[in-house]
């Protein structure tokens, strides 16, 4: 395939789209599907067919449009978005094409939820049909891969990623260019690239939404990574609980192979890159890269000590690059637009944008993408619309079960790696759960410790025993049966768990406990005080 052929494919795809006067896009991501968007899409298709040539109109599926609280969502052309659409609205929607939008369904075009975002990873989600290669090509898809394999060396691609300042979006924030350089320099005739799509945090759906809404973008990012580090084989490790993402990935891989964007001699060059799916059974610990690789190899998903690091000895002993979905989805944009453009977004140390799953007690729950450095207040109150039912904001947890709970006095904290870490939390993969005044922070800590206790692989004693001990102490506090030295024991066990655990699950599991002890000590004191008072009234326990 030469450059003219690629452009011709993209132009043909765009011409097919332009042949219609109107395009109605219906969100067919998991969230909207669960609220009936498939029936809405069918009703709109039937309505268009019934009206014949009244409108040259196409009804198309699309990925997540972000505002999950308003689903099912329908987008008319590029500027009108309807929320809470039902089957009985289909006649009105089609009948009003080209006229005034339906006021009671339309989302305000100046709605901060959309206006305050900066889509990079999500730029195609909600605007293209994820099952049509033509839509991805019309949006500029695979141009970065073609230019890389035809016009640029692997070292130039690594240098571009390095200068962009991109850091791993899986949680640790490790410089991506440095990791790629290490794999590229590693000795080995065969190398691998793994896309970590094992998203297991409660309340997190960032990676799932990208895979469902723009699967070719992830494939293109993987192929660029493979070209840069000298790998010929890629694996996507995705949990089996994501059936729609798995289905669309399978289709996208087949389509990309047929179009010569994957497989032998990619885009007519000497570079070959193959991608296979590997389904995980839903073990949270398999998000840790060494446990993930063990699972891909068919073994029990348990972490191992490092070194050796995967970059030197990973999958089946081969040098292996492991990046998560969002990290890889940034790469085509960087290669296409340049490292300088990416580095201009965000902060000095945290470049680019970050995708978050905004959940919990906030009006506008959904998927958002904002520049690094955006404050928690802007995310929760401007984009998120604030707290519903007249309640007061209490805390937000970032980073899932490995993150910390941040109180109201720190709402003006910029969301970047360093600022969150200074508060005892982490960026994580992008889960963000908002809590209001009705939440018990001790119960929140107990919930997440229960999750970590259940998900511990049990390989190392500090995690296997420590999570149980901390959980039981938290439960005793809530039951009013805590011993007098409970706080001291919690702090001691949490420190031991953090410092002695083998992998990131145990090392970060104490974060919700330590952050709630720090910022919400009065809740612990109140419960502990009532427990000790009950013991005093009844005599020695």
C-alpha positions in Angstrom: 0.0 0.0 0.0 1.4 3.4 -1.0 0.4 6.8 0.4 -1.9 7.6 -2.5 -3.8 4.4 -1.8 -4.2 5.2 1.8 -5.5 8.7 1.0 -7.8 7.3 -1.6 -9.3 4.9 1.0 -9.8 7.8 3.4 -11.3 10.1 0.7 -13.7 7.4 -0.4 -14.8 6.8 3.1 -15.3 10.5 3.6 -17.2 10.8 0.4 -19.5 8.0 1.5 -20.3 9.9 4.7 -20.7 13.2 2.8 -23.3 11.6 0.5 -25.8 11.9 3.4 -27.5 15.1 4.3 -27.7 14.0 7.9 -26.1 11.4 10.2 -27.8 10.2 13.3 -25.4 8.6 15.7 -26.7 6.5 18.5 -24.4 5.6 21.4 -24.0 1.9 21.4 -21.4 1.7 24.3 -22.2 -0.6 27.2 -23.8 2.2 29.4 -26.3 3.4 26.8 -27.0 -0.2 25.6 -28.0 -1.0 29.2 -30.6 1.8 29.1 -32.1 0.8 25.7 -30.1 2.4 23.0 -30.2 -0.6 20.7 -34.0 -0.3 20.6 -33.7 3.4 19.9 -31.3 2.8 17.1 -33.7 0.2 15.5 -36.6 2.6 15.8 -34.7 5.4 14.2 -33.6 3.1 11.3 -37.3 2.1 10.8 -38.4 5.7 10.8 -35.8 6.7 8.2 -36.8 3.8 6.0 -40.5 4.6 6.3 -39.9 8.2 5.2 -38.0 7.1 2.1 -36.1 9.9 0.3 -37.5 12.7 2.5 -34.0 12.9 4.0 -30.7 11.4 2.8 -30.0 10.1 6.2 -27.8 7.5 7.8 -28.3 6.0 11.3 -25.0 4.8 12.8 -23.8 3.3 16.0 -21.2 5.2 17.9 -18.9 4.9 20.9 -19.4 6.5 24.3 -20.4 10.1 24.1 -19.4 10.7 27.7 -22.6 11.8 29.6 -23.6 8.4 30.8 -26.1 10.0 33.2 -28.2 11.1 30.2 -28.3 7.9 28.2 -29.4 6.8 25.7 -27.6 9.6 23.9 -28.2 10.5 20.2 -26.0 12.9 18.2 -27.4 14.7 15.1 -24.7 15.4 12.7 -21.9 17.0 14.7 -23.5 19.7 16.8 -26.8 18.5 18.4 -26.8 16.0 21.2 -30.1 14.6 22.6 -30.3 12.9 26.0 -32.7 10.4 27.6 -33.9 9.4 24.1 -36.6 6.7 24.0 -38.2 4.7 21.2 -41.2 7.0 21.0 -39.0 10.0 20.2 -37.8 8.5 16.9 -40.5 10.1 14.7 -39.9 13.5 16.1 -36.2 13.3 15.8 -36.3 12.2 12.1 -39.1 14.6 11.4 -37.1 17.6 12.7 -33.9 16.9 10.8 -32.7 20.2 9.3 -35.1 22.2 11.4 -35.1 23.4 15.0 -33.7 20.8 17.5 -36.1 19.3 19.9 -35.8 21.6 22.9 -36.8 19.1 25.6 -34.3 16.5 24.5 -31.3 18.7 23.5 -28.3 19.2 25.7 -27.3 22.9 26.0 -24.5 23.3 23.4 -22.7 25.4 26.1 -23.0 22.6 28.7 -19.7 22.7 30.7 -19.6 18.9 30.6 -18.6 19.1 27.0 -17.1 22.6 26.7 -14.5 22.1 29.5 -13.1 18.9 28.0 -10.1 18.4 25.7 -10.5 15.2 23.8 -7.3 13.5 22.5 -7.8 9.8 23.4 -11.6 10.2 23.1 -11.6 12.4 19.9 -13.3 9.7 17.9 -15.5 8.2 20.6 -19.1 9.2 19.8 -18.3 10.5 16.3 -17.4 7.3 14.4 -18.9 3.9 14.1 -16.4 1.6 15.9 -17.2 -1.3 13.6 -16.5 0.5 10.4 -12.9 0.9 9.2 -14.1 3.5 6.8 -15.1 5.8 9.6 -11.8 5.5 11.3 -9.9 6.2 8.0 -12.1 9.2 7.3 -11.1 10.5 10.8 -7.4 10.2 9.9 -6.9 6.7 11.2 -3.8 4.7 10.3 -2.1 7.7 8.8 0.4 7.9 11.7 1.2 4.2 11.2 1.7 4.6 7.5 4.0 7.6 7.9 6.0 5.8 10.6 6.7 2.6 8.7 7.4 4.4 5.4 9.1 7.6 6.3 10.5 7.4 9.8 12.9 5.1 11.7 12.0 3.3 14.9 14.4 5.5 16.8 12.6 8.6 15.5 9.2 7.3 16.8 10.7 6.6 20.2 12.2 10.1 20.3 8.9 11.6 19.4 7.2 9.8 22.2 10.0 10.6 24.6 9.9 14.4 23.8 6.1 14.4 24.2 6.5 13.7 27.9 3.8 11.0 27.8 3.7 9.0 31.1 2.0 5.6 31.6 -1.7 6.1 32.1 -2.1 2.8 34.0 -1.3 4.4 37.3 2.4 4.5 38.0 3.1 7.4 35.6 6.4 5.9 34.3 7.9 7.8 31.3 6.7 5.9 28.2 9.6 6.9 26.0 12.1 5.5 28.6 10.3 2.2 28.8 10.2 2.0 25.0 13.9 2.8 24.8 14.7 0.0 27.3 12.8 -2.6 25.3 14.3 -1.4 22.0 17.8 -1.8 23.4 17.1 -5.2 25.0 18.8 -8.2 23.4 16.4 -10.7 21.8 15.5 -11.8 18.3 11.8 -11.8 19.3 10.0 -9.1 21.3 6.4 -8.6 22.4 4.0 -5.8 23.0 1.2 -6.2 25.5 -1.8 -4.0 25.8 -3.0 -4.1 29.4 -6.8 -3.9 29.2 -7.4 -5.6 32.5 -9.4 -2.7 34.0 -10.7 -3.9 37.4 -11.1 -0.9 39.7 -14.6 -0.4 41.0 -16.3 2.5 39.2 -13.7 2.5 36.4 -14.7 2.2 32.7 -12.2 4.3 30.8 -10.4 1.5 29.0 -13.6 -0.4 28.3 -15.1 2.7 26.6 -12.0 3.3 24.4 -12.0 -0.3 23.3 -15.7 -0.2 22.6 -15.7 3.2 20.9 -12.4 3.3 19.0 -10.8 -0.1 18.8 -8.7 0.7 15.7 -6.9 3.5 17.6 -5.6 1.0 20.1 -4.5 -1.4 17.4 -2.7 1.5 15.6 -1.0 2.5 18.9 0.1 -1.1 19.4 1.5 -1.4 15.9 3.4 1.9 16.3 4.8 0.6 19.6 5.8 -2.7 17.9 7.6 -0.9 15.1 9.4 1.4 17.5 10.7 -1.4 19.8 11.3 -4.1 17.2 8.4 -6.4 18.2 6.5 -8.5 15.8 3.8 -9.9 18.2 1.2 -8.1 20.3 -1.3 -9.3 22.8 -4.3 -7.5 24.2 -5.2 -8.8 27.7 -8.8 -7.9 28.3 -11.1 -9.2 30.9 -13.9 -11.5 29.8 -16.5 -9.3 31.6 -16.1 -6.9 28.7 -18.0 -8.9 26.0 -18.7 -5.9 23.8 -15.1 -4.7 23.9 -14.0 -8.2 23.1 -16.4 -8.5 20.2 -15.4 -5.2 18.6 -11.7 -5.9 19.1 -12.0 -9.2 17.3 -13.8 -7.5 14.4 -11.3 -4.7 14.3 -8.3 -7.1 14.2 -9.8 -9.1 11.3 -10.6 -5.9 9.4 -7.2 -4.4 10.0 -5.5 -7.6 8.8 -7.5 -7.6 5.6 -6.6 -3.9 5.0 -2.9 -4.7 5.6 -2.6 -2.5 8.7 -1.7 -5.6 10.7 -0.2 -9.0 9.8 2.6 -9.6 7.4 4.4 -6.7 5.6 2.3 -3.9 7.2 1.4 -1.3 4.7 3.6 -3.0 2.1 6.8 -2.7 4.2 9.2 -5.2 5.7 7.6 -4.7 9.1 5.2 -7.4 10.3 3.0 -7.2 13.4 0.4 -9.6 14.6 -2.1 -9.0 17.4 -4.0 -11.7 19.4 -6.5 -11.4 22.2 -6.1 -13.1 25.6 -9.1 -13.1 27.9 -8.6 -12.7 31.6 -11.0 -14.2 34.2 -11.3 -11.0 36.2 -8.6 -11.2 38.8 -7.7 -7.7 39.9 -4.1 -8.7 40.6 -3.6 -9.5 36.8 -3.5 -5.8 36.2 0.1 -6.1 37.6 2.3 -6.7 34.7 4.2 -9.8 35.9 0.9 -11.4 37.0 -0.6 -10.5 33.6 2.2 -12.1 31.7 1.9 -15.3 33.8 -1.8 -15.4 32.9 -1.1 -14.9 29.2 1.3 -17.8 29.4 -1.4 -20.0 30.8 -0.2 -20.0 34.4 -1.8 -18.7 37.6 -1.8 -14.9 37.6 0.5 -14.2 40.4 3.2 -11.5 40.5 6.9 -12.3 40.7 9.7 -10.3 42.2 11.5 -7.8 39.9 14.2 -7.6 38.5 14.3 -9.0 35.9 11.9 -6.4 34.5 9.6 -7.3 31.6 11.7 -5.0 29.3 14.6 -7.5 29.7 12.8 -10.8 30.3 9.0 -10.8 30.0 6.6 -13.0 28.1 8.2 -16.4 27.7 11.5 -14.8 28.6 11.3 -12.3 25.7 11.8 -8.6 26.0 8.3 -7.3 26.5 6.7 -3.8 26.4 3.6 -3.5 28.6 1.4 -0.4 28.2 -2.3 0.1 29.1 -5.1 1.0 26.7 -5.1 4.8 27.3 -1.3 5.0 27.0 -1.3 3.3 23.6 -4.3 5.3 22.4 -2.3 8.5 22.8 0.5 7.4 20.5 -1.2 7.8 17.1 -2.1 11.4 18.1 1.4 12.2 19.2 3.0 10.7 16.0 0.4 12.5 13.8 0.5 15.9 15.5 4.0 16.0 17.0 5.4 15.8 20.5 5.4 19.6 20.9 1.6 19.8 20.4 1.1 17.1 23.1 3.6 18.6 25.5 1.8 22.0 25.3 -1.2 20.3 27.0 -1.1 19.7 30.8 1.5 20.7 33.3 5.3 20.9 33.4 5.7 17.3 34.7 2.4 15.8 33.7 1.9 16.3 30.0 -1.2 15.7 27.9 -4.7 14.8 29.0 -6.2 12.2 31.3 -9.4 10.2 30.8 -11.5 9.8 34.0 -14.6 7.7 34.8 -16.6 10.2 36.9 -18.9 8.2 39.2 -20.7 8.3 42.5 -22.6 11.2 44.0 -22.2 13.7 41.2 -24.9 14.9 38.7 -23.0 14.3 35.4 -21.7 10.8 35.8 -19.8 9.6 32.8 -16.5 9.6 30.8 -14.4 12.7 30.6 -11.0 13.8 29.3 -9.4 16.9 30.6 -5.9 18.4 30.5 -3.5 17.4 33.3 -3.6 20.0 36.0 -7.3 20.6 35.9 -8.5 21.0 39.5 -10.7 18.6 41.3 -13.2 21.4 41.8 -13.4 22.0 38.0 -14.0 18.3 37.4 -16.6 17.8 40.1 -18.5 21.0 40.1 -18.1 22.4 36.5 -17.9 19.3 34.4 -19.6 17.0 36.9 -22.4 19.5 37.7 -21.9 19.3 41.4 -23.6 17.2 44.1 -27.2 16.2 43.5 -30.2 16.4 46.0 -28.9 19.5 47.7 -26.2 17.5 49.6 -22.7 18.7 50.5 -19.5 17.4 48.9 -17.5 15.3 51.3 -14.7 13.5 49.5 -13.5 12.2 46.2 -11.5 9.1 45.7 -9.0 8.9 42.9 -7.1 5.8 41.8 -9.7 3.1 42.7 -9.0 0.7 45.6 -5.3 1.8 45.5 -6.1 5.5 45.8 -6.9 7.9 48.6 -9.9 9.9 49.7 -9.5 13.6 49.3 -11.6 16.1 51.4 -13.2 19.4 50.5 -10.3 21.5 51.7 -8.2 20.1 48.8 -10.7 20.6 46.0 -8.4 23.1 44.3 -5.7 20.5 44.0 -4.6 20.1 40.3 -5.0 16.6 39.1 -1.5 15.5 38.2 0.8 12.7 39.4 2.8 14.7 42.0 -0.1 16.6 43.5 -2.3 13.6 44.1 0.7 11.6 45.5 1.4 14.5 48.0 -2.2 14.0 49.4 -1.7 10.3 49.9 -3.7 9.3 46.7 -2.7 8.3 43.2 -3.8 9.0 39.7 -4.4 5.3 39.1 -5.9 4.4 35.8 -8.6 7.1 36.1 -11.4 6.1 38.4 -12.9 9.0 40.3 -15.7 8.4 42.8 -17.4 11.3 44.4 -19.0 11.1 47.9 -21.4 13.4 49.7 -22.1 14.1 53.3 -24.1 10.9 53.8 -21.0 8.7 53.2 -19.2 7.1 56.1 -15.5 7.3 55.4 -14.8 4.4 57.7 -17.3 2.3 55.7 -15.6 3.5 52.5 -12.2 2.4 53.8 -13.7 -1.0 54.8 -15.3 -1.5 51.4 -12.1 -1.0 49.5 -10.1 -3.1 51.9 -12.7 -5.9 51.5 -12.1 -5.6 47.8 -8.3 -5.8 48.2 -8.6 -8.7 50.6 -10.7 -10.7 48.2 -8.5 -9.9 45.2 -5.2 -10.6 46.9 -3.5 -13.6 45.1 -2.2 -14.7 48.5 1.4 -15.3 47.3 3.0 -12.9 49.9 2.2 -13.0 53.6 2.0 -9.2 54.1 -0.8 -8.8 51.6 -2.5 -12.1 52.3 -2.7 -11.6 56.1 -2.4 -7.8 56.3 -5.5 -7.0 54.2 -7.6 -9.4 56.3 -6.3 -7.9 59.6 -7.0 -4.3 58.5 -10.4 -5.2 57.1 -11.4 -6.9 60.4 -10.2 -3.9 62.4 -12.3 -1.6 60.3 -15.3 -3.9 60.6 -14.9 -4.0 64.4 -14.9 -0.2 64.4 -18.2 -0.2 62.5 -19.7 -2.9 64.8 -18.7 -1.0 67.9 -16.4 -3.8 69.0 -12.9 -2.3 68.3 -10.1 -2.6 70.9 -8.7 0.5 72.5 -5.4 0.4 70.4 -7.2 0.1 67.1 -5.9 3.3 65.5 -2.3 2.4 66.4 -2.7 -1.1 65.0 -4.3 0.2 61.8 -1.4 2.5 61.2 1.2 -0.2 62.0 -0.4 -2.8 59.8 -0.9 -0.3 56.9 2.8 0.6 57.0 3.9 -3.0 57.1 1.5 -3.8 54.2 2.8 -0.9 52.1 6.5 -1.6 52.7 6.6 -5.4 52.6 4.1 -6.5 49.9 5.4 -8.1 46.7 3.4 -6.1 44.2 1.4 -2.9 43.8 -1.9 -4.4 45.0 -0.6 -4.8 48.6 1.7 -1.8 48.4 -1.1 0.6 47.6 -4.0 -1.2 49.4 -3.6 0.9 52.6 -4.1 4.2 50.8 -7.9 4.5 51.4 -7.3 3.7 55.1 -4.4 6.0 55.6 -6.0 8.9 53.8 -9.3 8.6 55.7 -7.4 8.3 59.0 -5.6 11.5 58.0 -8.5 13.6 56.7 -11.5 12.2 58.6 -10.0 11.3 62.0 -13.1 12.6 63.7 -15.2 9.8 62.2 -12.9 7.2 63.5 -12.7 8.9 66.9 -16.5 9.1 67.2 -17.0 5.4 66.4 -14.1 4.4 68.6 -15.3 6.6 71.4 -18.8 5.1 71.3 -17.4 1.6 71.3 -15.2 2.3 74.3 -18.1 4.0 76.1 -20.3 0.9 75.5 -17.6 -1.3 77.0 -17.2 1.0 80.0 -20.9 0.9 80.7 -21.1 -2.9 80.5 -17.9 -3.5 82.6 -14.7 -5.1 81.3 -15.1 -6.8 77.9 
